[in-house]
């Protein structure tokens, strides 16, 4: 609900007043240059040409671009905008923008507001300062931003500053993709082509376009800003590198779906108000499993818009938090031994008539169609599980995957008992209630009873069918959903084309029988990836190994899948990423892993040397002084076994902290001599990370011994239980 008068907030005290609320429907999307706004403000001919360009992937002529730019400028000025910016998504994990004022000198010391079609369509930011994986050298600064017409421009407000943001792709001077949007748009086009061709083969002739839809469930933590700025590890790396778990965590299971505290509810209200104005359909909010952990989830949207909106959601979560004296933590594992944060990515397919292609349906035709798209998706995961795993690989996500709080690194598919049985029937050639073996009705009579939630969702599965969509649960909370979506789109496109060729090769007049025979063969092949049991169990890890499923537990090992011949052929054949672009992403992700770890090591070393050890030594001195003074008072015969034992523990732990920190530093210096990024990342993962965990154990033990008044860092129990 939007308030007519903004509620003020001062520190932790909120002024609650009875106010008149405006329904969300009355202001939803008011800060976006959306379909409604364009239709109202553009001449009919310009609007028609723009819609054709969006829906049919046509170029927009220069004259129409000028008309659109003028309308967009007038609208933005009415909103209070003084600048415009091409808003893009470089390979940093964040968004980027360069603000240019609308003003243009007209002589005699005067200016006018001006915004041309050329400025709308193309920008020219510095490309050398963004990671490119070797595509761009430092001295090659030029890059281009190109307007993405399919994603609406929007108004961004920071304090009193208001800017018109235009979603764009970001490419090099020679045309290589330097961002996350370009490859996504290519994958959307590839998937649409493959899906439309499959539908035509199945007898559906009136579909011109197929869209992948996404619904990301964004998890995050909130802590008080005062505590945040007292934790250099959170400020610099987003994760606590030291810190003992609180006596009470999530054991009582009283946080999940519990009552939302007043302060948090006020924050969520303001977040949603900002998102609604931006046309982002934030539907669900609730407490997550861990203390101070929450989730926000939107209604499903077309993939490209969903990706843009998720970036805006993450930005809004952080910016609004500051107004409430809070800090939003999007890291996958901000607190050790506390449930981490993911971003379940719900993926489905929809045609331009509004039909969900993964909906089981209620007619024979729909059921056949559903089975084809279902098997194609399962086959895609089976054939390309390694690439799918690589799409979620990051330093932060390595702390979460496989920790009995997130799916394991083994990518498997959950279908539920009912659908599994149907596929088994097809494989065996025994169809439920089949009346004509020649026609083959594919067990159609059983499919109408498949409901959206007919089975347990099996939250341990990394890739689960949940009624009319697949839920990819391995995505990290801080990462863009663009690359995982790009990979899913590409691998499903490949599987659809593979099945289509197999069906055609049957050369049967009866399409149902041809489909049945192909599906029967493929189900036999893809069975190893199907698993409905406990993905956390050790038994499954052993079984998955016997089935030949990959189990890459670390980012350095997982990323190698991106530079295999199989991966190169896939992305090049579907014109999603060239060989150069694919290798650049492998190098960028590898470099990011190394840099994230190096930052944490530096932070850990600084915390230990400048805060932890001095605090422990101060406490050590206090203990020693107390023992000496007591001994002086009671005489040399007095015994102090407890005090002496505590003192000895503190002494030993300080020495252990110092020794482990020194060992880590030596290993980091040794890694500097490795010029092969893959070998360096593997060395840091196998040698430095375990030592960091060892050092953490020493520090956490000290935390439980040293006087609270002396301990220099806010503790978990202070940060995680917000009043």
C-alpha positions as CSV (number, residue, x, y, z in Angstrom):
1,X,0.0,0.0,0.0
2,X,1.2,3.5,-0.8
3,X,0.9,6.2,1.8
4,X,-0.2,9.6,0.9
5,X,2.2,11.0,3.5
6,X,5.5,9.4,4.1
7,X,6.1,8.0,7.6
8,X,9.3,9.4,9.2
9,X,11.9,7.2,10.9
10,X,14.5,8.4,13.3
11,X,17.0,5.7,14.3
12,X,14.9,2.9,15.7
13,X,11.9,5.0,16.7
14,X,9.0,5.0,14.2
15,X,6.2,7.5,14.3
16,X,3.0,5.6,13.7
17,X,0.0,7.6,12.5
18,X,-3.4,6.8,11.1
19,X,-3.1,7.5,7.4
20,X,-5.1,7.1,4.3
21,X,-3.7,4.4,2.0
22,X,-3.8,4.2,-1.8
23,X,-4.3,0.8,-3.4
24,X,-1.2,-0.5,-5.1
25,X,-3.0,-0.8,-8.4
26,X,-3.3,3.0,-8.6
27,X,0.4,3.6,-8.5
28,X,2.0,0.3,-9.7
29,X,4.6,1.1,-12.4
30,X,4.2,4.9,-12.1
31,X,8.0,5.2,-12.3
32,X,8.4,3.1,-15.5
33,X,8.1,4.1,-19.1
34,X,5.9,1.0,-19.6
35,X,3.4,-0.2,-22.2
36,X,0.6,1.9,-20.8
37,X,2.7,5.1,-20.6
38,X,4.1,4.6,-24.1
39,X,0.7,4.1,-25.6
40,X,-0.5,7.3,-23.9
41,X,2.4,9.5,-24.8
42,X,3.6,8.2,-28.2
43,X,1.9,9.0,-31.6
44,X,0.0,5.9,-32.9
45,X,2.5,5.3,-35.7
46,X,5.5,5.6,-33.4
47,X,3.9,3.3,-30.9
48,X,3.1,0.7,-33.6
49,X,6.7,0.7,-34.9
50,X,8.2,0.4,-31.4
51,X,5.9,-2.5,-30.6
52,X,6.9,-4.2,-33.8
53,X,10.6,-3.7,-33.0
54,X,10.1,-5.2,-29.5
55,X,7.9,-8.1,-30.5
56,X,9.5,-9.0,-33.8
57,X,13.1,-8.2,-33.1
58,X,13.2,-5.5,-35.7
59,X,15.5,-2.4,-35.9
60,X,13.9,0.9,-34.9
61,X,14.4,3.6,-37.5
62,X,16.1,6.8,-36.5
63,X,13.1,9.0,-36.9
64,X,10.9,6.8,-34.6
65,X,13.8,6.7,-32.1
66,X,13.8,10.5,-31.9
67,X,10.1,10.5,-31.3
68,X,10.4,7.9,-28.5
69,X,13.3,9.8,-26.9
70,X,11.4,13.1,-26.9
71,X,8.4,11.5,-25.2
72,X,10.6,9.7,-22.7
73,X,12.4,13.0,-21.9
74,X,9.2,14.9,-21.3
75,X,7.9,12.1,-19.0
76,X,11.2,11.9,-17.1
77,X,11.3,15.7,-16.6
78,X,7.8,15.6,-15.2
79,X,9.1,13.0,-12.7
80,X,11.8,15.5,-11.6
81,X,14.7,13.8,-13.6
82,X,17.7,16.0,-14.4
83,X,19.9,13.3,-15.9
84,X,19.7,10.1,-18.0
85,X,21.8,7.0,-17.8
86,X,22.3,3.8,-19.7
87,X,21.8,1.2,-17.0
88,X,23.8,-2.0,-17.7
89,X,25.0,-5.1,-16.1
90,X,28.8,-5.6,-16.4
91,X,30.6,-8.8,-15.3
92,X,31.0,-7.4,-11.8
93,X,27.8,-8.8,-10.4
94,X,26.5,-5.3,-9.9
95,X,24.8,-2.7,-12.2
96,X,26.5,0.3,-13.7
97,X,25.4,3.7,-14.9
98,X,27.0,7.0,-16.2
99,X,24.7,10.0,-15.6
100,X,24.5,12.7,-18.3
101,X,22.4,15.8,-17.8
102,X,19.6,16.5,-20.2
103,X,20.9,20.1,-20.8
104,X,22.4,21.2,-24.1
105,X,23.9,24.7,-24.6
106,X,22.0,27.0,-27.0
107,X,24.2,30.1,-26.9
108,X,24.1,33.3,-24.9
109,X,24.8,31.4,-21.7
110,X,21.5,29.5,-22.1
111,X,20.7,25.8,-22.1
112,X,17.7,23.6,-23.1
113,X,16.7,20.1,-22.2
114,X,17.5,17.8,-25.0
115,X,17.5,14.0,-25.5
116,X,17.8,12.5,-29.0
117,X,17.1,9.1,-30.4
118,X,20.8,8.7,-30.9
119,X,21.5,9.2,-27.2
120,X,18.6,6.8,-26.4
121,X,19.8,4.0,-28.7
122,X,23.5,4.0,-28.0
123,X,26.0,5.2,-25.3
124,X,29.7,5.0,-25.2
125,X,31.0,4.3,-21.6
126,X,34.6,3.3,-20.7
127,X,34.9,-0.4,-21.3
128,X,38.5,-0.8,-20.0
129,X,37.6,-0.5,-16.3
130,X,35.2,-3.4,-16.3
131,X,36.3,-7.1,-16.2
132,X,36.5,-8.6,-19.7
133,X,38.5,-11.7,-19.3
134,X,41.0,-10.5,-21.8
135,X,38.6,-9.2,-24.4
136,X,39.6,-5.6,-23.8
137,X,43.0,-4.4,-23.0
138,X,43.4,-1.5,-20.5
139,X,44.3,0.9,-23.3
140,X,41.2,0.0,-25.3
141,X,38.7,2.1,-23.5
142,X,35.8,2.2,-25.9
143,X,32.7,0.2,-25.4
144,X,29.0,0.6,-26.3
145,X,25.8,0.4,-24.5
146,X,22.8,-0.5,-26.7
147,X,19.2,0.2,-25.7
148,X,17.2,-3.0,-24.8
149,X,13.7,-2.0,-26.0
150,X,12.1,-5.0,-24.3
151,X,12.8,-3.8,-20.8
152,X,11.1,-0.5,-19.8
153,X,13.1,2.6,-18.8
154,X,12.6,3.6,-15.2
155,X,13.1,6.4,-12.8
156,X,15.8,6.0,-10.1
157,X,15.9,8.2,-7.1
158,X,18.9,8.6,-4.8
159,X,18.3,11.2,-2.1
160,X,17.2,14.4,-4.0
161,X,18.7,13.2,-7.2
162,X,16.4,11.7,-9.9
163,X,17.7,9.9,-13.0
164,X,16.1,8.3,-16.1
165,X,17.6,4.8,-16.4
166,X,17.6,3.1,-19.7
167,X,18.2,-0.7,-19.6
168,X,21.0,-1.5,-22.1
169,X,23.3,-4.2,-23.3
170,X,27.1,-3.6,-23.0
171,X,29.4,-4.6,-25.8
172,X,33.0,-4.0,-26.9
173,X,34.1,-1.9,-29.9
174,X,34.4,-5.1,-31.9
175,X,31.0,-6.5,-30.8
176,X,31.8,-9.0,-28.0
177,X,29.5,-9.1,-25.0
178,X,30.9,-7.5,-21.9
179,X,27.8,-7.9,-19.8
180,X,25.2,-10.4,-18.6
181,X,22.2,-9.2,-20.7
182,X,23.6,-9.8,-24.2
183,X,24.0,-13.5,-23.8
184,X,20.7,-13.8,-22.0
185,X,18.9,-12.1,-24.9
186,X,20.6,-14.4,-27.4
187,X,19.6,-17.5,-25.3
188,X,16.0,-16.3,-25.2
189,X,16.0,-16.0,-29.0
190,X,17.6,-19.4,-29.4
191,X,15.1,-21.1,-27.0
192,X,12.1,-19.5,-28.7
193,X,13.2,-20.7,-32.1
194,X,13.7,-24.3,-30.9
195,X,10.4,-24.3,-28.9
196,X,8.4,-22.9,-31.8
197,X,9.8,-25.5,-34.2
198,X,8.9,-28.3,-31.7
199,X,5.4,-27.0,-31.4
200,X,5.0,-26.9,-35.2
201,X,6.2,-30.5,-35.3
202,X,3.5,-31.4,-32.7
203,X,0.8,-29.8,-34.8
204,X,0.7,-26.3,-33.1
205,X,0.9,-23.9,-36.0
206,X,-0.3,-20.6,-34.5
207,X,2.6,-19.9,-32.0
208,X,5.2,-17.4,-33.2
209,X,7.2,-16.9,-30.0
210,X,8.0,-18.8,-26.8
211,X,9.3,-17.1,-23.7
212,X,11.1,-18.4,-20.7
213,X,9.7,-17.1,-17.5
214,X,11.6,-16.6,-14.2
215,X,10.6,-16.2,-10.6
216,X,13.6,-15.6,-8.3
217,X,13.0,-16.1,-4.5
218,X,15.5,-13.6,-3.0
219,X,16.8,-14.4,0.5
220,X,18.7,-11.9,2.6
221,X,19.7,-11.0,6.2
222,X,19.1,-7.7,8.0
223,X,21.3,-6.4,10.8
224,X,21.5,-3.1,12.6
225,X,23.7,-0.7,10.8
226,X,25.7,0.2,13.9
227,X,26.8,-3.4,14.2
228,X,27.5,-3.6,10.5
229,X,30.0,-0.8,10.5
230,X,31.8,-2.3,13.5
231,X,32.4,-5.5,11.5
232,X,35.1,-4.8,8.8
233,X,34.6,-8.3,7.4
234,X,31.0,-7.5,6.7
235,X,31.7,-4.1,5.2
236,X,34.5,-5.3,2.9
237,X,33.5,-8.9,2.1
238,X,29.9,-9.3,3.1
239,X,30.7,-12.3,5.3
240,X,31.9,-12.7,8.9
241,X,35.3,-14.3,8.8
242,X,35.2,-14.9,12.5
243,X,32.4,-15.2,15.0
244,X,31.0,-18.0,17.3
245,X,27.4,-19.1,16.7
246,X,24.9,-17.9,19.3
247,X,23.5,-20.2,21.9
248,X,20.2,-20.0,20.1
249,X,20.1,-20.1,16.3
250,X,17.5,-21.8,14.3
251,X,17.1,-25.0,16.4
252,X,13.7,-24.1,17.7
253,X,12.4,-23.4,14.1
254,X,10.5,-20.4,15.5
255,X,11.7,-17.9,12.9
256,X,10.4,-19.5,9.6
257,X,7.1,-17.9,8.7
258,X,6.9,-16.3,12.1
259,X,5.4,-13.0,13.0
260,X,7.4,-10.2,11.3
261,X,8.7,-7.6,13.8
262,X,7.5,-4.1,13.6
263,X,10.8,-2.6,12.6
264,X,11.3,-5.2,9.8
265,X,7.7,-4.9,8.7
266,X,8.2,-1.1,8.3
267,X,11.3,-1.8,6.2
268,X,9.5,-4.3,4.0
269,X,6.6,-1.9,3.5
270,X,9.0,0.8,2.2
271,X,10.9,-1.7,0.0
272,X,7.7,-2.9,-1.6
273,X,6.4,0.6,-2.2
274,X,9.6,1.4,-4.1
275,X,9.4,-1.8,-6.1
276,X,5.7,-1.3,-6.9
277,X,6.4,2.2,-8.3
278,X,9.0,0.5,-10.5
279,X,6.5,-2.1,-11.8
280,X,8.1,-5.0,-9.9
281,X,5.4,-7.4,-8.8
282,X,6.7,-8.2,-5.3
283,X,4.2,-10.7,-4.2
284,X,5.5,-12.6,-1.1
285,X,7.5,-11.6,2.0
286,X,8.2,-13.7,5.0
287,X,10.7,-14.7,7.7
288,X,13.2,-17.3,6.5
289,X,14.8,-20.1,8.6
290,X,17.7,-18.3,10.3
291,X,17.3,-15.5,12.7
292,X,17.1,-12.1,10.9
293,X,16.8,-13.9,7.6
294,X,14.0,-13.0,5.2
295,X,12.7,-13.6,1.7
296,X,11.0,-11.5,-1.0
297,X,9.5,-13.2,-4.1
298,X,7.9,-11.7,-7.2
299,X,5.3,-13.0,-9.6
300,X,6.8,-14.7,-12.6
301,X,7.9,-12.5,-15.5
302,X,9.5,-12.9,-18.9
303,X,13.1,-13.8,-18.4
304,X,14.8,-10.6,-19.5
305,X,12.6,-8.4,-17.4
306,X,12.8,-10.7,-14.4
307,X,16.6,-10.5,-14.5
308,X,16.5,-6.7,-14.6
309,X,13.9,-6.6,-11.8
310,X,16.0,-8.9,-9.6
311,X,19.0,-6.5,-9.9
312,X,16.7,-3.7,-9.0
313,X,15.3,-5.7,-6.0
314,X,18.8,-6.3,-4.6
315,X,19.7,-2.6,-5.1
316,X,16.4,-1.5,-3.4
317,X,16.9,-3.9,-0.4
318,X,20.2,-2.2,0.3
319,X,19.2,1.4,-0.3
320,X,16.0,1.3,1.7
321,X,17.8,-0.5,4.6
322,X,20.0,2.5,5.1
323,X,16.9,4.7,5.8
324,X,15.9,2.3,8.6
325,X,19.4,2.2,10.1
326,X,19.7,-1.4,8.8
327,X,22.2,-3.2,6.6
328,X,20.9,-5.8,4.0
329,X,23.3,-8.7,3.6
330,X,23.0,-10.6,0.3
331,X,26.0,-12.9,0.8
332,X,25.3,-16.6,0.6
333,X,26.9,-17.3,4.0
334,X,27.2,-14.1,6.1
335,X,27.3,-16.1,9.4
336,X,29.1,-19.5,9.8
337,X,27.0,-22.4,11.2
338,X,23.8,-20.4,10.5
339,X,21.6,-21.1,7.6
340,X,22.8,-19.4,4.4
341,X,20.9,-17.5,1.7
342,X,20.0,-18.7,-1.7
343,X,17.8,-17.6,-4.6
344,X,15.6,-20.3,-5.8
345,X,15.1,-19.7,-9.5
346,X,11.7,-20.8,-10.8
347,X,11.9,-21.4,-14.6
348,X,9.2,-22.2,-17.0
349,X,8.1,-21.8,-20.7
350,X,5.2,-19.8,-22.0
351,X,4.0,-19.3,-25.6
352,X,2.7,-16.0,-27.0
353,X,-0.9,-17.1,-26.4
354,X,-0.3,-17.3,-22.7
355,X,0.0,-21.1,-22.4
356,X,2.4,-22.6,-19.9
357,X,4.2,-25.4,-21.9
358,X,5.1,-27.2,-18.6
359,X,1.6,-27.4,-17.4
360,X,0.3,-31.1,-17.5
361,X,-3.0,-29.9,-19.0
362,X,-6.3,-31.7,-19.4
363,X,-6.3,-32.8,-23.0
364,X,-4.4,-35.5,-24.9
365,X,-2.7,-32.9,-27.2
366,X,-1.6,-30.8,-24.2
367,X,-0.3,-33.9,-22.4
368,X,1.8,-35.0,-25.3
369,X,3.2,-31.5,-25.6
370,X,3.9,-31.4,-21.8
371,X,5.7,-34.7,-21.9
372,X,8.0,-33.6,-24.7
373,X,8.9,-30.3,-23.0
374,X,9.3,-32.1,-19.6
375,X,11.6,-34.8,-21.0
376,X,13.6,-32.2,-23.0
377,X,14.2,-30.2,-19.8
378,X,15.3,-33.3,-17.9
379,X,17.5,-34.4,-20.7
380,X,19.1,-30.9,-20.8
381,X,20.0,-31.2,-17.1
382,X,21.3,-34.7,-17.5
383,X,23.5,-33.8,-20.6
384,X,24.8,-30.5,-19.2
385,X,24.7,-30.8,-15.4
386,X,28.3,-29.7,-15.3
387,X,27.6,-26.4,-17.1
388,X,24.5,-25.9,-15.0
389,X,26.7,-26.3,-11.9
390,X,29.3,-23.9,-13.3
391,X,26.6,-21.3,-13.7
392,X,26.1,-21.0,-9.9
393,X,29.8,-21.3,-9.0
394,X,31.2,-18.5,-6.8
395,X,33.3,-18.1,-3.7
396,X,30.3,-17.2,-1.6
397,X,28.1,-20.1,-2.9
398,X,30.9,-22.6,-2.0
399,X,30.1,-21.9,1.6
400,X,26.5,-22.8,1.1
401,X,26.1,-25.7,-1.4
402,X,25.9,-29.1,0.2
403,X,25.7,-27.9,3.8
404,X,22.3,-29.4,4.6
405,X,20.8,-26.1,4.0
406,X,21.1,-26.0,0.2
407,X,21.2,-28.6,-2.5
408,X,24.4,-30.4,-3.0
409,X,26.8,-29.8,-5.9
410,X,25.4,-32.9,-7.5
411,X,22.8,-31.7,-10.0
412,X,19.8,-34.1,-10.1
413,X,16.1,-33.7,-11.0
414,X,13.1,-34.3,-8.8
415,X,9.8,-35.1,-10.5
416,X,7.8,-36.7,-7.7
417,X,6.3,-40.1,-7.6
418,X,3.4,-39.6,-10.0
419,X,5.4,-38.1,-12.9
420,X,8.2,-40.6,-12.3
421,X,5.7,-43.4,-12.6
422,X,4.3,-42.0,-15.8
423,X,7.8,-41.9,-17.3
424,X,8.5,-45.4,-16.2
425,X,5.3,-46.6,-17.9
426,X,6.4,-44.9,-21.1
427,X,9.8,-46.5,-20.8
428,X,8.3,-50.0,-20.4
429,X,5.8,-49.4,-23.1
430,X,3.0,-50.2,-20.6
431,X,0.6,-47.3,-20.8
432,X,-2.1,-46.8,-18.1
433,X,-5.6,-47.6,-19.5
434,X,-4.3,-47.6,-23.1
435,X,-7.0,-48.7,-25.5
436,X,-5.1,-48.6,-28.7
437,X,-1.5,-49.8,-28.7
438,X,-1.0,-48.5,-32.2
439,X,-2.1,-45.0,-31.5
440,X,-0.4,-44.9,-28.1
441,X,-2.2,-42.5,-25.8
442,X,0.9,-42.1,-23.5
443,X,-1.0,-42.7,-20.3
444,X,-3.0,-39.6,-20.9
445,X,-5.8,-40.7,-18.7
446,X,-3.5,-40.4,-15.7
447,X,-2.1,-37.0,-16.5
448,X,-5.1,-34.8,-15.8
449,X,-4.9,-35.6,-12.1
450,X,-1.3,-34.2,-11.9
451,X,-1.9,-31.1,-9.8
452,X,0.5,-28.3,-9.2
453,X,1.4,-29.5,-5.7
454,X,0.7,-33.2,-6.0
455,X,3.9,-34.3,-4.2
456,X,6.3,-33.1,-1.5
457,X,8.5,-30.4,-3.0
458,X,11.7,-32.1,-1.8
459,X,13.7,-29.1,-0.8
460,X,16.9,-31.1,-0.9
461,X,16.7,-31.4,-4.7
462,X,18.7,-28.9,-6.8
463,X,16.4,-29.0,-9.8
464,X,12.8,-29.9,-8.9
465,X,9.6,-29.9,-10.8
466,X,6.9,-28.1,-8.8
467,X,3.7,-28.5,-10.7
468,X,4.1,-26.3,-13.8
469,X,7.8,-25.2,-13.5
470,X,11.2,-26.2,-12.5
471,X,12.9,-24.7,-9.4
472,X,16.7,-24.4,-9.7
473,X,17.7,-24.2,-6.0
474,X,21.5,-23.9,-6.3
475,X,21.6,-20.2,-7.3
476,X,23.4,-18.0,-4.8
477,X,21.6,-15.1,-3.1
478,X,24.1,-12.4,-4.3
479,X,24.5,-13.5,-7.9
480,X,22.7,-12.3,-11.0
481,X,20.2,-14.8,-12.2
482,X,21.2,-14.0,-15.8
483,X,23.8,-16.6,-16.4
484,X,21.9,-19.5,-14.8
485,X,18.9,-18.5,-16.9
486,X,21.1,-18.2,-20.0
487,X,22.4,-21.8,-19.4
488,X,19.0,-23.3,-18.9
489,X,17.6,-21.6,-22.0
490,X,20.5,-22.8,-24.1
491,X,20.6,-26.4,-22.9
492,X,16.8,-26.8,-23.3
493,X,17.0,-25.3,-26.8
494,X,19.6,-28.0,-27.7
495,X,17.5,-30.8,-26.2
496,X,14.3,-29.7,-28.0
497,X,16.2,-29.7,-31.3
498,X,17.7,-33.1,-30.5
499,X,14.2,-34.6,-29.8
500,X,12.7,-32.9,-32.9
501,X,15.3,-34.5,-35.1
502,X,14.7,-37.9,-33.5
503,X,10.9,-37.6,-34.0
504,X,11.4,-36.6,-37.6
505,X,13.8,-39.5,-38.2
506,X,11.0,-41.9,-37.2
507,X,9.2,-40.8,-40.4
508,X,5.8,-42.0,-39.0
509,X,2.5,-40.6,-40.1
510,X,1.2,-40.9,-36.6
511,X,3.0,-38.2,-34.6
512,X,1.9,-39.6,-31.3
513,X,3.6,-42.9,-31.9
514,X,6.7,-41.2,-33.1
515,X,6.8,-39.1,-29.9
516,X,6.2,-42.2,-27.8
517,X,9.1,-44.1,-29.3
518,X,11.5,-41.2,-29.0
519,X,10.5,-40.5,-25.4
520,X,10.8,-44.1,-24.5
521,X,14.3,-44.3,-25.7
522,X,15.3,-41.0,-24.1
523,X,13.8,-41.8,-20.7
524,X,16.1,-44.9,-20.6
525,X,19.1,-42.6,-21.2
526,X,18.3,-39.9,-18.8
527,X,17.2,-42.0,-15.8
528,X,20.4,-41.5,-13.9
529,X,19.6,-37.8,-13.2
530,X,16.2,-38.6,-11.7
531,X,16.2,-38.8,-7.9
532,X,13.3,-38.3,-5.5
533,X,15.1,-39.1,-2.3
534,X,17.3,-37.2,0.2
535,X,20.0,-35.3,-1.7
536,X,21.8,-34.6,1.6
537,X,22.5,-38.2,2.4
538,X,25.9,-39.9,2.1
539,X,24.2,-42.8,0.3
540,X,23.1,-40.5,-2.5
541,X,26.6,-39.1,-3.0
542,X,27.9,-42.7,-3.4
543,X,24.9,-43.6,-5.7
544,X,25.4,-40.5,-7.8
545,X,29.0,-41.4,-8.3
546,X,27.9,-44.9,-9.5
547,X,25.5,-43.2,-11.9
548,X,28.3,-41.0,-13.3
549,X,26.8,-37.7,-12.2
550,X,29.4,-34.9,-11.7
551,X,30.1,-33.7,-8.2
552,X,32.2,-30.6,-8.3
553,X,32.3,-29.2,-4.8
554,X,34.4,-26.1,-5.4
555,X,34.2,-23.2,-7.8
556,X,37.7,-23.7,-9.4
557,X,36.8,-27.3,-10.3
558,X,33.3,-26.4,-11.4
559,X,34.3,-23.6,-13.7
560,X,36.4,-25.9,-15.9
561,X,33.1,-27.1,-17.5
562,X,32.8,-23.7,-19.3
563,X,35.9,-24.3,-21.5
564,X,35.2,-27.9,-22.6
565,X,34.5,-28.6,-26.2
566,X,31.0,-29.7,-25.4
567,X,30.3,-26.3,-23.8
568,X,32.0,-24.4,-26.6
569,X,29.9,-26.2,-29.2
570,X,26.7,-25.6,-27.3
571,X,27.1,-21.9,-26.9
572,X,28.5,-21.3,-30.4
573,X,26.0,-23.4,-32.2
574,X,23.1,-21.5,-30.6
575,X,25.0,-18.1,-31.0
576,X,24.7,-17.4,-27.3
577,X,28.4,-16.9,-26.6
578,X,31.4,-17.1,-28.9
579,X,34.5,-19.1,-27.9
580,X,36.2,-15.8,-26.9
581,X,33.2,-14.6,-24.9
582,X,32.8,-18.0,-23.1
583,X,36.5,-18.2,-22.2
584,X,36.3,-14.6,-20.9
585,X,33.5,-15.5,-18.5
586,X,35.5,-18.5,-17.3
587,X,38.5,-16.2,-16.6
588,X,36.3,-13.5,-15.0
589,X,34.6,-15.9,-12.6
590,X,38.0,-17.5,-11.8
591,X,39.6,-14.1,-11.1
592,X,36.6,-13.0,-9.0
593,X,37.0,-16.2,-6.9
594,X,40.6,-15.4,-6.3
595,X,40.0,-11.8,-5.4
596,X,37.1,-12.6,-3.0
597,X,39.3,-15.0,-1.2
598,X,42.3,-12.6,-1.1
599,X,40.1,-9.8,0.3
600,X,38.9,-12.1,3.1
601,X,42.4,-13.2,3.9
602,X,43.6,-9.6,4.2
603,X,40.5,-8.7,6.3
604,X,41.0,-11.8,8.5
605,X,44.7,-11.0,9.0
606,X,43.9,-7.3,9.9
607,X,41.1,-8.3,12.4
608,X,43.4,-10.8,14.1
609,X,46.5,-8.6,14.4
610,X,44.8,-5.3,15.2
611,X,41.7,-6.4,17.2
612,X,41.6,-10.1,18.3
613,X,45.2,-10.6,19.5
614,X,45.3,-7.2,21.3
615,X,41.9,-7.9,23.0
616,X,43.1,-11.4,24.1
617,X,46.4,-10.0,25.4
618,X,44.5,-7.4,27.4
619,X,42.3,-10.0,28.9
620,X,45.4,-12.2,29.5
621,X,47.1,-9.3,31.4
622,X,43.9,-8.8,33.4
623,X,43.9,-12.5,34.4
624,X,47.5,-12.6,35.3
625,X,47.2,-9.5,37.4
626,X,44.2,-10.9,39.2
627,X,46.1,-14.1,40.0
628,X,49.1,-12.2,41.2
629,X,47.1,-9.8,43.4
630,X,45.1,-12.6,44.9
631,X,48.3,-14.6,45.6
632,X,49.8,-11.6,47.3
633,X,46.7,-11.3,49.5
634,X,46.4,-15.0,50.3
635,X,50.0,-16.0,50.3
636,X,52.1,-18.3,48.1
637,X,50.3,-21.4,49.3
638,X,47.0,-20.3,47.6
639,X,46.0,-22.4,44.6
640,X,44.2,-21.0,41.5
641,X,43.6,-24.0,39.2
642,X,40.6,-22.5,37.4
643,X,42.1,-19.1,36.8
644,X,45.4,-20.6,35.7
645,X,43.6,-23.0,33.3
646,X,41.7,-20.1,31.7
647,X,44.9,-18.1,31.4
648,X,46.7,-21.1,29.8
649,X,43.9,-21.5,27.3
650,X,44.0,-17.8,26.3
651,X,47.8,-18.0,26.0
652,X,47.6,-21.1,23.8
653,X,44.8,-19.8,21.6
654,X,46.7,-16.5,21.0
655,X,49.7,-18.4,19.9
656,X,47.5,-20.6,17.7
657,X,45.9,-17.5,16.1
658,X,49.3,-16.0,15.5
659,X,50.7,-19.2,14.1
660,X,47.7,-19.9,11.8
661,X,47.7,-16.3,10.5
662,X,51.4,-16.6,9.7
663,X,50.9,-19.9,7.9
664,X,48.1,-18.4,5.8
665,X,50.3,-15.4,4.9
666,X,53.1,-17.8,3.8
667,X,50.6,-19.7,1.6
668,X,49.3,-16.5,0.1
669,X,52.8,-15.4,-0.8
670,X,53.5,-18.8,-2.4
671,X,50.3,-18.4,-4.5
672,X,51.7,-15.2,-5.9
673,X,54.2,-17.2,-7.8
674,X,51.5,-19.1,-9.7
675,X,50.7,-17.3,-12.9
676,X,48.1,-19.9,-14.1
677,X,44.8,-18.6,-12.7
678,X,43.3,-22.1,-12.5
679,X,46.2,-23.5,-10.5
680,X,46.2,-20.5,-8.3
681,X,42.5,-20.8,-7.5
682,X,42.8,-24.5,-6.8
683,X,45.7,-23.9,-4.5
684,X,43.9,-21.2,-2.6
685,X,40.8,-23.5,-2.4
686,X,42.6,-26.5,-1.1
687,X,45.4,-25.0,1.0
688,X,44.3,-21.5,2.2
689,X,40.5,-22.0,2.8
690,X,41.0,-24.9,5.3
691,X,43.6,-22.9,7.2
692,X,41.2,-19.9,7.3
693,X,38.6,-22.2,8.9
694,X,41.2,-23.5,11.4
695,X,42.1,-19.9,12.3
696,X,38.4,-19.1,12.7
697,X,38.0,-21.9,15.3
698,X,40.8,-20.5,17.4
699,X,39.3,-17.0,17.3
700,X,35.8,-18.3,18.1
701,X,37.2,-20.2,21.1
702,X,38.8,-16.9,22.3
703,X,35.5,-15.1,21.8
704,X,33.9,-17.6,24.3
705,X,36.7,-16.9,26.9
706,X,37.5,-13.2,26.6
707,X,35.4,-10.7,28.7
708,X,32.5,-9.2,26.6
709,X,33.7,-5.7,27.5
710,X,37.0,-6.3,25.9
711,X,35.9,-8.3,22.8
712,X,36.2,-5.8,19.9
713,X,33.6,-7.2,17.5
714,X,29.8,-7.4,17.7
715,X,28.8,-11.0,18.4
716,X,26.3,-13.1,16.4
717,X,23.7,-13.0,19.2
718,X,23.8,-9.2,19.2
719,X,23.5,-8.9,15.4
720,X,21.0,-11.6,14.7
721,X,18.2,-10.8,17.1
722,X,16.9,-7.3,16.1
723,X,14.5,-5.7,18.4
